């Protein structure tokens, strides 16, 4: 973990925290098992998010005054307009999770641009917000995908790893890095049929997950990084796990030197204060790697 520049964050804050929610309503699972909606018992695991999880997370964020960012596929927003209205009414921010959990490396440029634009327009029409954030729903990050996102009107992404501070792609698109250890999915996503994720045999103790996240938060605060928690309503919206989240938020909100902000605010701050990336940054290392091998495709 690298150390942030002194006084990087606003108002002398030591670190930033982004609480993000990925509300996909089971489209991630359907992308892997298309027959899932015909199996009510299995599919109900994911339907819990829209039924109970969204409301429970919204109430929790209201109780702790958390300005979260909600990543939603355009199709899910279209199917759940009331959930979108509830999110907006709670002063939460919407961002795009693609259209229907598509893998963009399998699509041509024209289809990619159409889906990105359609998702953004649908979210904006239903919410009345200007949507500038994006999260890659599945698959790998395509070559020059940052340019495609900018062309569709997005200003920032929370999709890639490789750092614990925001950074700018060569196009200027801001990246807010995410990490799997700060995602509830590896801990709590479980279903028997299909095995999702494969090989996941048991759920962890809640106090162990809480301890992990608190240790991560303490380290990000020490080094001045950007801590991004990734939540799913179907997992973190259950009563016990929601209490886990409340315990976590109680701890981080007691520190007055932590900047809790949504993705728009963090991306805008970085865009105004960004420094050139060092040559050793993963983004630049990748470009050098391609050039050394004579790969200059757009």
N, C-alpha and C positions, 0 to 999 in steps of 0.2 A: 504494500500500500504506500503510495507516494504521499508526501505532505503538501497540502495546499499552500499557495503563497500567503504570506501574512496579510491579514485584513482583506482577504478576497471576498468574503461574504458580506452582505449589507449590514449596516449598523453594528459592526464589530462582532457579528455572530461567529461562533467557532466552526459550525458545520451546518449543512442543509439537510432537510428530511423531506422526501416526497413519498406520500402514501398513495399508492396506485391500486386501482381495482380493475380486474379483467373480467368483464361481464359478457361471457360468450354463450350462455344459455345452452351449453352442451354441443355447440357447433364444432368445437375442437374434437370431441369424441365421435361425432357423426362423420367427420372428415376421415377418421380411421376405420369406423365401422358403420357404413351407410344404412344398415338394417336396424340400427339401434332404436330409432323412434318406434319401431314395431314391437319392441320388447319393453313393455311398460315398467316392469320392476327395475331393470337396469337403467332405463332412461330417466326414471324418477330421481335417481341420485343427482343428476344435473339439473332437473327441473326445480329442485329445492331452492336454487339460487333466486330465481324470479319470484317464487312463491313466498319465501321467508327471508332469504339472505340479504336481498337488497334493502328491505326495510330495516333490518337489524343493523346493518352497517351504517345506513344513513342516520339512524338514531344515535349510534355510537359516535360517529363523527360530529354530530350536532352537540352531544354532551361534552366533547373535548375541544370543540371549535377547530376541527381539522378541515382544511381546504383540499380535499383529495381530488385526484384526477381519475376519471372513469373511462377506460378503454372499452369501446363497444363496437362490434361489427355492424355495418350498415343494415344487414338483413335482420339482425336481432333488434336493432332500434325500430325498424319498420314493424316487426312482429309484436313489440312491447312498447307502444307509444306512451302508455301510462307510466311505465317504469322510467322512461326518459323524462317525462314531466316531473316525476317525483325527484329525480336526481337534480334537475335544474332548479326546482322549487327549494331544494335544500342548499342552494348556492354552491353546488359542486360543479366541477369542470368536466366537459366531455372531450374525448379524443377518439381517434379512429383505431379500430382493430381490424382493418380491412373490410371486405364486403361479406364473405362467408368462409372464413378460415382457409383461404386459398394459399397455395405455395407459389410465390411469384417467380421462382426459378423455372417453373414449368410453363410460364405464360410468355407470349410475345409482347413486344413493347406496346402495341396499340391496345391490347386487352388489359395489360397492366395499368395503363393510363386511364382507361375507361373505368375500371373498378375502383381505383384510387379516387378519382373525381366523383364517382357515384356515391361512394361511401361518405365522403366529406359533405357533399350536397345534402344527402339524406339526413345526416346528423344535424346539420345546420338548420334544415327546414323544420325538423321535429323539435329542436331545442331553442331556436332563436339565438344561439351562441355562434360565434365565429370559431371554427374548429381548426387548430393549427398543429396539434400533436398527433403522433402516430406510433403504433406498436406493431411490429412484424408479427402476424398471427401464427405462421408456421413456416417450416423450411429454412433454407439458408438465405442470407442477404445477397441479392443479385448484384452483379457488377454495375456500378454507377446508379444504384437504386436511390441514393441521396438526391441525384438530379431529377429522377422521376417524381420523388416526393415533392421537391420544390416546384416542379412544373404543375403539380396538382394543387398547389397552394399550401402545403405544409411547411412549418418553420422548424420543427424539432421532432426527434424520434427518441423513444426509450426502448431500444431493441438489442443493442450490441453490448459486449462485455469489454474486456481489455483495459479498463481504467476504473477509478472510483471518483473521478471528477468529470464534469461535463467537458466536452471538447467539440470542435467544429470540423465537419467534413471539409474537403477541399472546395466544395460548392458553397459552403457557408451554412449548410444545415447543421443545427445543433444536435448533438447526441448526448443523452443523459443515460449513462451506462447502468445496466441491471445485472444482478448476480443471482444464481439459483439458490444460494443459501439464504437469501432474503425473500424467497418465494414460498408461499404456503403449499404449492402443488407437490413438491417432492416429499413433504411430510404427510399430507392428508388426502391426496387424491388416491382413491382406492375403489375398485369395482371388480366383482368376480368374473363377469362375462360381458364384454371382453376383459381380459386381464389388462387393466389400465391404471398405471403404467405397467408394462411387462415386468414380471419378477418382483413386484411390490407385495410382500407377504404379510406385513403387519403395520399398524399405525403406531407412531411414537408417543411417548408420554408427553403430555402437554407442558409440564414444567420443564422438560428438557428442551422443547422448542422455544419456550419463553427465555430460558437461559441462553440459548444460542443467539437469539435476536438481541438480547440485552448486551451480550459480549460484543457482538458486531457493532451495535450502536455506540458503546463506550469507545471502541477503536476508531470508528469514523469521527466521533467527537474529538478524540485525541489528535488525529491526523488532519482534521479539517476537511473531510471528504463530503460526498453527496450520497446519503443513505437513502436507498429506494426500496421500500417494502412493497411486495407484489401480493395482492389478495384476490381471492375468488369468492363470490357470494355463496356458492354451493358448499365451499369448504369452511370458510371463516365465519359464515353466517349462522352456523349451528350454535346452540346456547353455550356449551362449554368452551368451544373455540372462540366464540365472541368474548367470553370472559377473559380468555388468554389475551386477546387483542386489547381489551380494556386495561388489563394489568400492564401491558407494554406501553400503551399511550399514557397511562398515569405516570409512568417513570420518565418518558421523554419530555412530557410537557412541564415537568417540574423544573427543568433547566431553562433559565432565561437567556442562555447564550446559543440556543438552537433555533435556526430559521426553518420553520415548517411552512412549506409553500407548495402550490400546485406546479405542474409542469410548465405552464405558460410563463409563470413568474421566474422560475429557475432558468428557463431557456432565454428569456429576455435579459436577465441579469448577466448570464454568461456572454451573450452576443455583444453586450455593451462593454464587457471587461475582458474579453478573450485575449489570450496571448498566443503567438505562433506556437504550433506544436513542435516539440523537440524531434530531432531526427530519429530518436530511439522510441518514439511513440508507436504502438502497434499499427496505427493507420499508415504511418510513413514507412514502417518496416515492410508492410505488405506491398506498398507501391514499389519500393526498391526491389523486392523479391520478383515482382512481375517484370520489371524492366530488365533485370539481370537475365531473365529467361526469354527476353524478346517478345513478351506479350504486351501489345499496345492496343488491344481492342478497346472500343469505346464502352 
